Amino acid sequence: MRDVLHGMMVAGAIVVLAGSAGAECTKPPRAPQMPQGATASDEDMKHGREVLQTYVNVLQEYQKCIEAQIKNAPPDTKPEVKQQWAANADAAIDAAHEIADVYSIQLRAFKARQE
């Protein structure tokens, strides 16, 4: 899990600029910290879910931006540059899966406490 302030909201944290020539997509922020299921309140878990969904949406928008950037790249753009952009988009999707997995683990721990 990445060390980031709990409850970090990332809405609006990405600027999509792929429509303009030579523009780059803004790198997404680091993942927010998920609540600890062993000690979190119901409210903490709900807030964690909201933060998670917002972050996943940001990562998906980043991936779309990168895809558009690759598609609209000038003809003289080096293949290595496009490959790096694609790798960045893939890393964003991997990050979305990772943080969702972390939340799922914490949610199971939270629910186990409720039984």
Biopython code that builds the backbone (N, CA, C, O; Angstrom):
import numpy as np
from Bio.PDB.StructureBuilder import StructureBuilder

atoms = [
    (1, "MET", "N", (0.850, -1.177, 0.000)),
    (1, "MET", "CA", (0.000, 0.000, 0.000)),
    (1, "MET", "C", (0.891, 1.233, 0.000)),
    (1, "MET", "O", (1.926, 1.264, 0.666)),
    (2, "ARG", "N", (0.492, 2.220, -0.730)),
    (2, "ARG", "CA", (1.310, 3.420, -0.849)),
    (2, "ARG", "C", (1.015, 4.387, 0.279)),
    (2, "ARG", "O", (-0.115, 4.474, 0.760)),
    (3, "ASP", "N", (2.036, 5.109, 0.695)),
    (3, "ASP", "CA", (1.928, 6.031, 1.815)),
    (3, "ASP", "C", (1.403, 7.376, 1.326)),
    (3, "ASP", "O", (2.168, 8.209, 0.840)),
    (4, "VAL", "N", (0.101, 7.580, 1.455)),
    (4, "VAL", "CA", (-0.538, 8.810, 1.019)),
    (4, "VAL", "C", (-1.575, 9.183, 2.066)),
    (4, "VAL", "O", (-2.069, 8.316, 2.786)),
    (5, "LEU", "N", (-1.897, 10.418, 2.154)),
    (5, "LEU", "CA", (-2.880, 10.868, 3.135)),
    (5, "LEU", "C", (-4.212, 10.163, 2.944)),
    (5, "LEU", "O", (-4.703, 10.043, 1.822)),
    (6, "HIS", "N", (-4.798, 9.694, 4.046)),
    (6, "HIS", "CA", (-6.101, 9.037, 4.009)),
    (6, "HIS", "C", (-7.148, 10.035, 3.519)),
    (6, "HIS", "O", (-7.156, 11.204, 3.905)),
    (7, "GLY", "N", (-8.019, 9.536, 2.667)),
    (7, "GLY", "CA", (-9.118, 10.376, 2.219)),
    (7, "GLY", "C", (-8.752, 11.349, 1.124)),
    (7, "GLY", "O", (-9.527, 12.260, 0.833)),
    (8, "MET", "N", (-7.604, 11.187, 0.512)),
    (8, "MET", "CA", (-7.198, 12.101, -0.552)),
    (8, "MET", "C", (-8.225, 12.044, -1.678)),
    (8, "MET", "O", (-8.523, 10.964, -2.189)),
    (9, "MET", "N", (-8.749, 13.157, -2.055)),
    (9, "MET", "CA", (-9.704, 13.198, -3.159)),
    (9, "MET", "C", (-8.937, 13.594, -4.410)),
    (9, "MET", "O", (-8.107, 14.503, -4.383)),
    (10, "VAL", "N", (-9.222, 12.908, -5.497)),
    (10, "VAL", "CA", (-8.471, 13.144, -6.716)),
    (10, "VAL", "C", (-9.355, 13.656, -7.849)),
    (10, "VAL", "O", (-8.898, 13.758, -8.988)),
    (11, "ALA", "N", (-10.577, 13.971, -7.563)),
    (11, "ALA", "CA", (-11.459, 14.469, -8.610)),
    (11, "ALA", "C", (-10.867, 15.728, -9.215)),
    (11, "ALA", "O", (-10.437, 16.636, -8.504)),
    (12, "GLY", "N", (-10.853, 15.766, -10.510)),
    (12, "GLY", "CA", (-10.330, 16.926, -11.199)),
    (12, "GLY", "C", (-8.817, 17.004, -11.202)),
    (12, "GLY", "O", (-8.254, 18.015, -11.621)),
    (13, "ALA", "N", (-8.147, 15.956, -10.742)),
    (13, "ALA", "CA", (-6.693, 15.993, -10.626)),
    (13, "ALA", "C", (-5.985, 15.694, -11.940)),
    (13, "ALA", "O", (-4.758, 15.762, -12.015)),
    (14, "ILE", "N", (-6.739, 15.367, -12.960)),
    (14, "ILE", "CA", (-6.105, 15.052, -14.239)),
    (14, "ILE", "C", (-6.612, 16.028, -15.298)),
    (14, "ILE", "O", (-7.796, 16.364, -15.345)),
    (15, "VAL", "N", (-5.720, 16.456, -16.112)),
    (15, "VAL", "CA", (-6.071, 17.370, -17.187)),
    (15, "VAL", "C", (-5.860, 16.625, -18.497)),
    (15, "VAL", "O", (-4.763, 16.138, -18.774)),
    (16, "VAL", "N", (-6.894, 16.541, -19.285)),
    (16, "VAL", "CA", (-6.784, 15.830, -20.547)),
    (16, "VAL", "C", (-6.420, 16.839, -21.629)),
    (16, "VAL", "O", (-7.190, 17.745, -21.949)),
    (17, "LEU", "N", (-5.236, 16.656, -22.176)),
    (17, "LEU", "CA", (-4.711, 17.592, -23.158)),
    (17, "LEU", "C", (-4.385, 16.934, -24.490)),
    (17, "LEU", "O", (-3.760, 17.555, -25.350)),
    (18, "ALA", "N", (-4.790, 15.711, -24.669)),
    (18, "ALA", "CA", (-4.359, 14.958, -25.848)),
    (18, "ALA", "C", (-4.892, 15.538, -27.146)),
    (18, "ALA", "O", (-4.369, 15.225, -28.215)),
    (19, "GLY", "N", (-5.896, 16.355, -27.080)),
    (19, "GLY", "CA", (-6.456, 16.901, -28.304)),
    (19, "GLY", "C", (-5.559, 17.908, -29.004)),
    (19, "GLY", "O", (-5.721, 18.140, -30.202)),
    (20, "SER", "N", (-4.630, 18.502, -28.299)),
    (20, "SER", "CA", (-3.767, 19.492, -28.929)),
    (20, "SER", "C", (-2.429, 18.871, -29.288)),
    (20, "SER", "O", (-1.908, 18.026, -28.560)),
    (21, "ALA", "N", (-1.889, 19.288, -30.396)),
    (21, "ALA", "CA", (-0.648, 18.710, -30.907)),
    (21, "ALA", "C", (0.488, 18.895, -29.912)),
    (21, "ALA", "O", (0.720, 19.995, -29.410)),
    (22, "GLY", "N", (1.191, 17.804, -29.636)),
    (22, "GLY", "CA", (2.356, 17.874, -28.772)),
    (22, "GLY", "C", (2.043, 17.931, -27.290)),
    (22, "GLY", "O", (2.958, 17.940, -26.465)),
    (23, "ALA", "N", (0.760, 17.969, -26.935)),
    (23, "ALA", "CA", (0.393, 18.037, -25.523)),
    (23, "ALA", "C", (0.565, 16.669, -24.879)),
    (23, "ALA", "O", (0.513, 15.637, -25.547)),
    (24, "GLU", "N", (0.770, 16.685, -23.575)),
    (24, "GLU", "CA", (0.922, 15.447, -22.837)),
    (24, "GLU", "C", (-0.185, 15.315, -21.808)),
    (24, "GLU", "O", (-0.797, 16.300, -21.393)),
    (25, "CYS", "N", (-0.423, 14.093, -21.412)),
    (25, "CYS", "CA", (-1.412, 13.825, -20.381)),
    (25, "CYS", "C", (-0.749, 14.017, -19.025)),
    (25, "CYS", "O", (0.408, 13.646, -18.830)),
    (26, "THR", "N", (-1.482, 14.593, -18.100)),
    (26, "THR", "CA", (-0.974, 14.819, -16.762)),
    (26, "THR", "C", (-0.931, 13.496, -16.006)),
    (26, "THR", "O", (-1.925, 12.774, -15.948)),
    (27, "LYS", "N", (0.203, 13.191, -15.439)),
    (27, "LYS", "CA", (0.372, 11.954, -14.682)),
    (27, "LYS", "C", (-0.571, 11.964, -13.483)),
    (27, "LYS", "O", (-0.675, 12.971, -12.783)),
    (28, "PRO", "N", (-1.254, 10.853, -13.246)),
    (28, "PRO", "CA", (-2.178, 10.807, -12.108)),
    (28, "PRO", "C", (-1.429, 10.892, -10.783)),
    (28, "PRO", "O", (-0.243, 10.572, -10.705)),
    (29, "PRO", "N", (-2.135, 11.328, -9.742)),
    (29, "PRO", "CA", (-1.509, 11.384, -8.413)),
    (29, "PRO", "C", (-1.288, 9.971, -7.868)),
    (29, "PRO", "O", (-1.784, 8.993, -8.428)),
    (30, "ARG", "N", (-0.562, 9.883, -6.808)),
    (30, "ARG", "CA", (-0.351, 8.590, -6.147)),
    (30, "ARG", "C", (-1.677, 8.080, -5.595)),
    (30, "ARG", "O", (-2.613, 8.846, -5.368)),
    (31, "ALA", "N", (-1.731, 6.792, -5.388)),
    (31, "ALA", "CA", (-2.953, 6.160, -4.882)),
    (31, "ALA", "C", (-3.278, 6.635, -3.471)),
    (31, "ALA", "O", (-2.380, 6.839, -2.654)),
    (32, "PRO", "N", (-4.558, 6.808, -3.193)),
    (32, "PRO", "CA", (-4.949, 7.163, -1.825)),
    (32, "PRO", "C", (-4.799, 5.949, -0.913)),
    (32, "PRO", "O", (-4.848, 4.808, -1.375)),
    (33, "GLN", "N", (-4.620, 6.192, 0.348)),
    (33, "GLN", "CA", (-4.528, 5.105, 1.314)),
    (33, "GLN", "C", (-5.932, 4.611, 1.621)),
    (33, "GLN", "O", (-6.844, 5.408, 1.841)),
    (34, "MET", "N", (-6.100, 3.319, 1.635)),
    (34, "MET", "CA", (-7.396, 2.734, 1.943)),
    (34, "MET", "C", (-7.532, 2.557, 3.448)),
    (34, "MET", "O", (-6.539, 2.397, 4.156)),
    (35, "PRO", "N", (-8.787, 2.589, 3.937)),
    (35, "PRO", "CA", (-8.995, 2.394, 5.375)),
    (35, "PRO", "C", (-8.565, 0.990, 5.793)),
    (35, "PRO", "O", (-8.591, 0.059, 4.987)),
    (36, "GLN", "N", (-8.182, 0.849, 7.024)),
    (36, "GLN", "CA", (-7.779, -0.446, 7.577)),
    (36, "GLN", "C", (-9.024, -1.152, 8.119)),
    (36, "GLN", "O", (-9.623, -0.717, 9.103)),
    (37, "GLY", "N", (-9.393, -2.234, 7.466)),
    (37, "GLY", "CA", (-10.620, -2.942, 7.827)),
    (37, "GLY", "C", (-10.665, -3.426, 9.263)),
    (37, "GLY", "O", (-11.744, -3.559, 9.840)),
    (38, "ALA", "N", (-9.512, -3.688, 9.841)),
    (38, "ALA", "CA", (-9.462, -4.186, 11.220)),
    (38, "ALA", "C", (-9.894, -3.138, 12.234)),
    (38, "ALA", "O", (-10.284, -3.482, 13.350)),
    (39, "THR", "N", (-9.828, -1.852, 11.858)),
    (39, "THR", "CA", (-10.150, -0.791, 12.815)),
    (39, "THR", "C", (-11.118, 0.259, 12.271)),
    (39, "THR", "O", (-11.587, 1.110, 13.027)),
    (40, "ALA", "N", (-11.421, 0.213, 10.988)),
    (40, "ALA", "CA", (-12.237, 1.261, 10.351)),
    (40, "ALA", "C", (-13.695, 1.206, 10.785)),
    (40, "ALA", "O", (-14.238, 0.148, 11.103)),
    (41, "SER", "N", (-14.305, 2.384, 10.784)),
    (41, "SER", "CA", (-15.743, 2.467, 11.044)),
    (41, "SER", "C", (-16.489, 2.251, 9.726)),
    (41, "SER", "O", (-15.883, 2.232, 8.654)),
    (42, "ASP", "N", (-17.783, 2.092, 9.817)),
    (42, "ASP", "CA", (-18.615, 1.955, 8.625)),
    (42, "ASP", "C", (-18.436, 3.179, 7.727)),
    (42, "ASP", "O", (-18.328, 3.061, 6.506)),
    (43, "GLU", "N", (-18.406, 4.350, 8.354)),
    (43, "GLU", "CA", (-18.216, 5.604, 7.607)),
    (43, "GLU", "C", (-16.856, 5.634, 6.905)),
    (43, "GLU", "O", (-16.758, 6.080, 5.762)),
    (44, "ASP", "N", (-15.812, 5.164, 7.584)),
    (44, "ASP", "CA", (-14.478, 5.103, 6.972)),
    (44, "ASP", "C", (-14.490, 4.223, 5.719)),
    (44, "ASP", "O", (-13.897, 4.573, 4.698)),
    (45, "MET", "N", (-15.162, 3.093, 5.808)),
    (45, "MET", "CA", (-15.204, 2.165, 4.678)),
    (45, "MET", "C", (-16.002, 2.758, 3.515)),
    (45, "MET", "O", (-15.618, 2.603, 2.356)),
    (46, "LYS", "N", (-17.089, 3.424, 3.815)),
    (46, "LYS", "CA", (-17.868, 4.073, 2.749)),
    (46, "LYS", "C", (-17.042, 5.165, 2.075)),
    (46, "LYS", "O", (-17.027, 5.282, 0.850)),
    (47, "HIS", "N", (-16.364, 5.953, 2.888)),
    (47, "HIS", "CA", (-15.522, 7.022, 2.336)),
    (47, "HIS", "C", (-14.387, 6.425, 1.502)),
    (47, "HIS", "O", (-14.053, 6.943, 0.436)),
    (48, "GLY", "N", (-13.806, 5.345, 1.991)),
    (48, "GLY", "CA", (-12.748, 4.669, 1.244)),
    (48, "GLY", "C", (-13.232, 4.194, -0.117)),
    (48, "GLY", "O", (-12.511, 4.298, -1.110)),
    (49, "ARG", "N", (-14.438, 3.680, -0.162)),
    (49, "ARG", "CA", (-15.012, 3.230, -1.437)),
    (49, "ARG", "C", (-15.191, 4.398, -2.400)),
    (49, "ARG", "O", (-14.898, 4.273, -3.589)),
    (50, "GLU", "N", (-15.666, 5.523, -1.896)),
    (50, "GLU", "CA", (-15.845, 6.711, -2.739)),
    (50, "GLU", "C", (-14.500, 7.211, -3.283)),
    (50, "GLU", "O", (-14.380, 7.547, -4.461)),
    (51, "VAL", "N", (-13.505, 7.251, -2.414)),
    (51, "VAL", "CA", (-12.168, 7.700, -2.813)),
    (51, "VAL", "C", (-11.587, 6.733, -3.845)),
    (51, "VAL", "O", (-10.975, 7.151, -4.828)),
    (52, "LEU", "N", (-11.786, 5.450, -3.610)),
    (52, "LEU", "CA", (-11.319, 4.431, -4.547)),
    (52, "LEU", "C", (-11.942, 4.638, -5.924)),
    (52, "LEU", "O", (-11.236, 4.640, -6.932)),
    (53, "GLN", "N", (-13.254, 4.810, -5.968)),
    (53, "GLN", "CA", (-13.931, 4.969, -7.255)),
    (53, "GLN", "C", (-13.460, 6.228, -7.975)),
    (53, "GLN", "O", (-13.263, 6.212, -9.190)),
    (54, "THR", "N", (-13.282, 7.299, -7.246)),
    (54, "THR", "CA", (-12.782, 8.528, -7.848)),
    (54, "THR", "C", (-11.393, 8.319, -8.437)),
    (54, "THR", "O", (-11.104, 8.762, -9.549)),
    (55, "TYR", "N", (-10.546, 7.646, -7.687)),
    (55, "TYR", "CA", (-9.181, 7.396, -8.153)),
    (55, "TYR", "C", (-9.170, 6.502, -9.388)),
    (55, "TYR", "O", (-8.430, 6.763, -10.337)),
    (56, "VAL", "N", (-9.981, 5.455, -9.383)),
    (56, "VAL", "CA", (-10.065, 4.566, -10.549)),
    (56, "VAL", "C", (-10.546, 5.350, -11.768)),
    (56, "VAL", "O", (-10.035, 5.151, -12.869)),
    (57, "ASN", "N", (-11.512, 6.229, -11.585)),
    (57, "ASN", "CA", (-11.994, 7.058, -12.697)),
    (57, "ASN", "C", (-10.875, 7.940, -13.255)),
    (57, "ASN", "O", (-10.753, 8.095, -14.471)),
    (58, "VAL", "N", (-10.065, 8.514, -12.374)),
    (58, "VAL", "CA", (-8.933, 9.343, -12.804)),
    (58, "VAL", "C", (-7.962, 8.505, -13.635)),
    (58, "VAL", "O", (-7.482, 8.952, -14.677)),
    (59, "LEU", "N", (-7.679, 7.296, -13.172)),
    (59, "LEU", "CA", (-6.757, 6.432, -13.904)),
    (59, "LEU", "C", (-7.316, 6.031, -15.267)),
    (59, "LEU", "O", (-6.572, 5.946, -16.244)),
    (60, "GLN", "N", (-8.608, 5.789, -15.332)),
    (60, "GLN", "CA", (-9.229, 5.448, -16.614)),
    (60, "GLN", "C", (-9.168, 6.632, -17.577)),
    (60, "GLN", "O", (-8.920, 6.451, -18.769)),
    (61, "GLU", "N", (-9.391, 7.830, -17.069)),
    (61, "GLU", "CA", (-9.295, 9.024, -17.913)),
    (61, "GLU", "C", (-7.865, 9.225, -18.411)),
    (61, "GLU", "O", (-7.646, 9.624, -19.555)),
    (62, "TYR", "N", (-6.910, 8.946, -17.549)),
    (62, "TYR", "CA", (-5.502, 9.039, -17.943)),
    (62, "TYR", "C", (-5.216, 8.058, -19.080)),
    (62, "TYR", "O", (-4.550, 8.407, -20.054)),
    (63, "GLN", "N", (-5.718, 6.843, -18.952)),
    (63, "GLN", "CA", (-5.499, 5.851, -20.010)),
    (63, "GLN", "C", (-6.127, 6.332, -21.324)),
    (63, "GLN", "O", (-5.508, 6.208, -22.381)),
    (64, "LYS", "N", (-7.327, 6.869, -21.270)),
    (64, "LYS", "CA", (-7.976, 7.389, -22.486)),
    (64, "LYS", "C", (-7.157, 8.519, -23.093)),
    (64, "LYS", "O", (-7.009, 8.602, -24.312)),
    (65, "CYS", "N", (-6.631, 9.384, -22.243)),
    (65, "CYS", "CA", (-5.816, 10.498, -22.706)),
    (65, "CYS", "C", (-4.574, 9.984, -23.432)),
    (65, "CYS", "O", (-4.220, 10.475, -24.504)),
    (66, "ILE", "N", (-3.919, 8.990, -22.835)),
    (66, "ILE", "CA", (-2.719, 8.418, -23.449)),
    (66, "ILE", "C", (-3.060, 7.792, -24.797)),
    (66, "ILE", "O", (-2.335, 7.976, -25.774)),
    (67, "GLU", "N", (-4.159, 7.054, -24.846)),
    (67, "GLU", "CA", (-4.562, 6.424, -26.105)),
    (67, "GLU", "C", (-4.791, 7.478, -27.187)),
    (67, "GLU", "O", (-4.383, 7.296, -28.334)),
    (68, "ALA", "N", (-5.446, 8.582, -26.817)),
    (68, "ALA", "CA", (-5.670, 9.675, -27.770)),
    (68, "ALA", "C", (-4.347, 10.331, -28.159)),
    (68, "ALA", "O", (-4.149, 10.711, -29.313)),
    (69, "GLN", "N", (-3.457, 10.459, -27.200)),
    (69, "GLN", "CA", (-2.145, 11.062, -27.460)),
    (69, "GLN", "C", (-1.381, 10.214, -28.483)),
    (69, "GLN", "O", (-0.765, 10.750, -29.404)),
    (70, "ILE", "N", (-1.424, 8.917, -28.318)),
    (70, "ILE", "CA", (-0.750, 8.017, -29.258)),
    (70, "ILE", "C", (-1.390, 8.125, -30.640)),
    (70, "ILE", "O", (-0.693, 8.231, -31.649)),
    (71, "LYS", "N", (-2.706, 8.097, -30.675)),
    (71, "LYS", "CA", (-3.439, 8.158, -31.944)),
    (71, "LYS", "C", (-3.186, 9.466, -32.689)),
    (71, "LYS", "O", (-3.078, 9.475, -33.915)),
    (72, "ASN", "N", (-3.093, 10.561, -31.953)),
    (72, "ASN", "CA", (-2.961, 11.887, -32.563)),
    (72, "ASN", "C", (-1.520, 12.403, -32.598)),
    (72, "ASN", "O", (-1.280, 13.572, -32.899)),
    (73, "ALA", "N", (-0.579, 11.536, -32.293)),
    (73, "ALA", "CA", (0.827, 11.955, -32.268)),
    (73, "ALA", "C", (1.289, 12.366, -33.666)),
    (73, "ALA", "O", (0.846, 11.784, -34.656)),
    (74, "PRO", "N", (2.163, 13.349, -33.756)),
    (74, "PRO", "CA", (2.710, 13.745, -35.050)),
    (74, "PRO", "C", (3.395, 12.546, -35.716)),
    (74, "PRO", "O", (3.915, 11.666, -35.030)),
    (75, "PRO", "N", (3.392, 12.517, -37.039)),
    (75, "PRO", "CA", (3.971, 11.387, -37.761)),
    (75, "PRO", "C", (5.437, 11.112, -37.423)),
    (75, "PRO", "O", (5.895, 9.975, -37.533)),
    (76, "ASP", "N", (6.166, 12.133, -37.020)),
    (76, "ASP", "CA", (7.592, 11.935, -36.724)),
    (76, "ASP", "C", (7.857, 11.493, -35.278)),
    (76, "ASP", "O", (9.010, 11.447, -34.849)),
    (77, "THR", "N", (6.796, 11.168, -34.525)),
    (77, "THR", "CA", (6.975, 10.699, -33.152)),
    (77, "THR", "C", (7.655, 9.338, -33.179)),
    (77, "THR", "O", (7.213, 8.421, -33.873)),
    (78, "LYS", "N", (8.716, 9.222, -32.427)),
    (78, "LYS", "CA", (9.486, 7.975, -32.408)),
    (78, "LYS", "C", (8.655, 6.839, -31.810)),
    (78, "LYS", "O", (7.898, 7.059, -30.864)),
    (79, "PRO", "N", (8.790, 5.635, -32.350)),
    (79, "PRO", "CA", (8.062, 4.481, -31.809)),
    (79, "PRO", "C", (8.351, 4.234, -30.334)),
    (79, "PRO", "O", (7.468, 3.810, -29.589)),
    (80, "GLU", "N", (9.600, 4.503, -29.905)),
    (80, "GLU", "CA", (9.944, 4.294, -28.496)),
    (80, "GLU", "C", (9.131, 5.209, -27.583)),
    (80, "GLU", "O", (8.761, 4.828, -26.473)),
    (81, "VAL", "N", (8.860, 6.413, -28.064)),
    (81, "VAL", "CA", (8.070, 7.367, -27.274)),
    (81, "VAL", "C", (6.643, 6.850, -27.136)),
    (81, "VAL", "O", (6.071, 6.872, -26.046)),
    (82, "LYS", "N", (6.075, 6.390, -28.235)),
    (82, "LYS", "CA", (4.719, 5.841, -28.189)),
    (82, "LYS", "C", (4.659, 4.605, -27.295)),
    (82, "LYS", "O", (3.680, 4.395, -26.578)),
    (83, "GLN", "N", (5.705, 3.796, -27.342)),
    (83, "GLN", "CA", (5.754, 2.607, -26.479)),
    (83, "GLN", "C", (5.794, 2.999, -25.009)),
    (83, "GLN", "O", (5.167, 2.350, -24.172)),
    (84, "GLN", "N", (6.531, 4.061, -24.693)),
    (84, "GLN", "CA", (6.591, 4.528, -23.302)),
    (84, "GLN", "C", (5.233, 5.061, -22.863)),
    (84, "GLN", "O", (4.792, 4.807, -21.742)),
    (85, "TRP", "N", (4.572, 5.799, -23.751)),
    (85, "TRP", "CA", (3.228, 6.285, -23.422)),
    (85, "TRP", "C", (2.288, 5.116, -23.137)),
    (85, "TRP", "O", (1.526, 5.146, -22.170)),
    (86, "ALA", "N", (2.345, 4.085, -23.985)),
    (86, "ALA", "CA", (1.491, 2.911, -23.799)),
    (86, "ALA", "C", (1.821, 2.215, -22.478)),
    (86, "ALA", "O", (0.919, 1.769, -21.769)),
    (87, "ALA", "N", (3.093, 2.125, -22.150)),
    (87, "ALA", "CA", (3.502, 1.519, -20.878)),
    (87, "ALA", "C", (2.957, 2.324, -19.701)),
    (87, "ALA", "O", (2.548, 1.747, -18.693)),
    (88, "ASN", "N", (2.947, 3.643, -19.822)),
    (88, "ASN", "CA", (2.397, 4.502, -18.763)),
    (88, "ASN", "C", (0.900, 4.242, -18.581)),
    (88, "ASN", "O", (0.406, 4.174, -17.456)),
    (89, "ALA", "N", (0.188, 4.098, -19.696)),
    (89, "ALA", "CA", (-1.250, 3.813, -19.629)),
    (89, "ALA", "C", (-1.492, 2.456, -18.981)),
    (89, "ALA", "O", (-2.395, 2.309, -18.157)),
    (90, "ASP", "N", (-0.687, 1.468, -19.352)),
    (90, "ASP", "CA", (-0.813, 0.140, -18.750)),
    (90, "ASP", "C", (-0.540, 0.183, -17.256)),
    (90, "ASP", "O", (-1.224, -0.481, -16.478)),
    (91, "ALA", "N", (0.452, 0.959, -16.854)),
    (91, "ALA", "CA", (0.789, 1.084, -15.435)),
    (91, "ALA", "C", (-0.370, 1.708, -14.658)),
    (91, "ALA", "O", (-0.619, 1.337, -13.511)),
    (92, "ALA", "N", (-1.073, 2.649, -15.273)),
    (92, "ALA", "CA", (-2.219, 3.280, -14.615)),
    (92, "ALA", "C", (-3.330, 2.259, -14.381)),
    (92, "ALA", "O", (-3.953, 2.251, -13.320)),
    (93, "ILE", "N", (-3.574, 1.412, -15.352)),
    (93, "ILE", "CA", (-4.608, 0.388, -15.196)),
    (93, "ILE", "C", (-4.175, -0.631, -14.142)),
    (93, "ILE", "O", (-4.992, -1.087, -13.343)),
    (94, "ASP", "N", (-2.902, -0.984, -14.143)),
    (94, "ASP", "CA", (-2.389, -1.887, -13.109)),
    (94, "ASP", "C", (-2.583, -1.272, -11.720)),
    (94, "ASP", "O", (-2.946, -1.968, -10.772)),
    (95, "ALA", "N", (-2.341, 0.026, -11.609)),
    (95, "ALA", "CA", (-2.518, 0.719, -10.330)),
    (95, "ALA", "C", (-3.982, 0.689, -9.889)),
    (95, "ALA", "O", (-4.275, 0.547, -8.701)),
    (96, "ALA", "N", (-4.897, 0.823, -10.850)),
    (96, "ALA", "CA", (-6.325, 0.768, -10.527)),
    (96, "ALA", "C", (-6.692, -0.604, -9.972)),
    (96, "ALA", "O", (-7.428, -0.708, -8.990)),
    (97, "HIS", "N", (-6.177, -1.647, -10.602)),
    (97, "HIS", "CA", (-6.447, -3.001, -10.110)),
    (97, "HIS", "C", (-5.834, -3.213, -8.725)),
    (97, "HIS", "O", (-6.451, -3.824, -7.852)),
    (98, "GLU", "N", (-4.637, -2.712, -8.535)),
    (98, "GLU", "CA", (-3.941, -2.886, -7.259)),
    (98, "GLU", "C", (-4.693, -2.229, -6.110)),
    (98, "GLU", "O", (-4.880, -2.841, -5.059)),
    (99, "ILE", "N", (-5.123, -0.995, -6.303)),
    (99, "ILE", "CA", (-5.809, -0.290, -5.215)),
    (99, "ILE", "C", (-7.185, -0.907, -4.958)),
    (99, "ILE", "O", (-7.652, -0.925, -3.820)),
    (100, "ALA", "N", (-7.836, -1.412, -6.011)),
    (100, "ALA", "CA", (-9.120, -2.094, -5.822)),
    (100, "ALA", "C", (-8.919, -3.380, -5.025)),
    (100, "ALA", "O", (-9.745, -3.725, -4.180)),
    (101, "ASP", "N", (-7.834, -4.080, -5.289)),
    (101, "ASP", "CA", (-7.525, -5.298, -4.533)),
    (101, "ASP", "C", (-7.274, -4.968, -3.060)),
    (101, "ASP", "O", (-7.734, -5.685, -2.172)),
    (102, "VAL", "N", (-6.551, -3.891, -2.808)),
    (102, "VAL", "CA", (-6.276, -3.479, -1.426)),
    (102, "VAL", "C", (-7.588, -3.186, -0.702)),
    (102, "VAL", "O", (-7.786, -3.613, 0.435)),
    (103, "TYR", "N", (-8.480, -2.455, -1.368)),
    (103, "TYR", "CA", (-9.764, -2.136, -0.739)),
    (103, "TYR", "C", (-10.553, -3.416, -0.459)),
    (103, "TYR", "O", (-11.154, -3.552, 0.607)),
    (104, "SER", "N", (-10.555, -4.344, -1.400)),
    (104, "SER", "CA", (-11.290, -5.602, -1.222)),
    (104, "SER", "C", (-10.790, -6.376, 0.000)),
    (104, "SER", "O", (-11.581, -6.914, 0.775)),
    (105, "ILE", "N", (-9.487, -6.422, 0.157)),
    (105, "ILE", "CA", (-8.899, -7.105, 1.320)),
    (105, "ILE", "C", (-9.353, -6.431, 2.607)),
    (105, "ILE", "O", (-9.735, -7.099, 3.568)),
    (106, "GLN", "N", (-9.308, -5.102, 2.618)),
    (106, "GLN", "CA", (-9.705, -4.363, 3.820)),
    (106, "GLN", "C", (-11.203, -4.490, 4.083)),
    (106, "GLN", "O", (-11.632, -4.519, 5.237)),
    (107, "LEU", "N", (-11.992, -4.566, 3.025)),
    (107, "LEU", "CA", (-13.440, -4.738, 3.188)),
    (107, "LEU", "C", (-13.741, -6.107, 3.800)),
    (107, "LEU", "O", (-14.613, -6.224, 4.662)),
    (108, "ARG", "N", (-13.033, -7.131, 3.361)),
    (108, "ARG", "CA", (-13.221, -8.467, 3.949)),
    (108, "ARG", "C", (-12.857, -8.450, 5.437)),
    (108, "ARG", "O", (-13.552, -9.045, 6.260)),
    (109, "ALA", "N", (-11.780, -7.774, 5.766)),
    (109, "ALA", "CA", (-11.383, -7.678, 7.186)),
    (109, "ALA", "C", (-12.447, -6.927, 7.990)),
    (109, "ALA", "O", (-12.757, -7.304, 9.120)),
    (110, "PHE", "N", (-12.997, -5.876, 7.411)),
    (110, "PHE", "CA", (-14.045, -5.101, 8.070)),
    (110, "PHE", "C", (-15.284, -5.966, 8.306)),
    (110, "PHE", "O", (-15.841, -5.979, 9.404)),
    (111, "LYS", "N", (-15.708, -6.685, 7.270)),
    (111, "LYS", "CA", (-16.905, -7.524, 7.380)),
    (111, "LYS", "C", (-16.689, -8.664, 8.374)),
    (111, "LYS", "O", (-17.621, -9.054, 9.076)),
    (112, "ALA", "N", (-15.481, -9.195, 8.440)),
    (112, "ALA", "CA", (-15.180, -10.261, 9.402)),
    (112, "ALA", "C", (-15.370, -9.767, 10.843)),
    (112, "ALA", "O", (-15.793, -10.528, 11.713)),
    (113, "ARG", "N", (-15.057, -8.504, 11.082)),
    (113, "ARG", "CA", (-15.254, -7.919, 12.419)),
    (113, "ARG", "C", (-16.719, -7.791, 12.768)),
    (113, "ARG", "O", (-17.087, -7.831, 13.942)),
    (114, "GLN", "N", (-17.573, -7.636, 11.743)),
    (114, "GLN", "CA", (-18.994, -7.408, 11.965)),
    (114, "GLN", "C", (-19.727, -8.688, 12.336)),
    (114, "GLN", "O", (-20.837, -8.638, 12.868)),
    (115, "GLU", "N", (-19.118, -9.827, 12.061)),
    (115, "GLU", "CA", (-19.807, -11.117, 12.316)),
    (115, "GLU", "C", (-19.772, -11.509, 13.753)),
    (115, "GLU", "O", (-20.303, -12.557, 14.120)),
]
sb = StructureBuilder()
sb.init_structure("model")
sb.init_model(0)
sb.init_chain("A")
sb.init_seg("    ")
for serial, (resi, resn, name, xyz) in enumerate(atoms, 1):
    if name == "N":
        sb.init_residue(resn, " ", resi, " ")
    sb.init_atom(name, np.array(xyz, "f"), 0.0, 1.0, " ", f" {name:<3s}", serial, name[0])
structure = sb.get_structure()
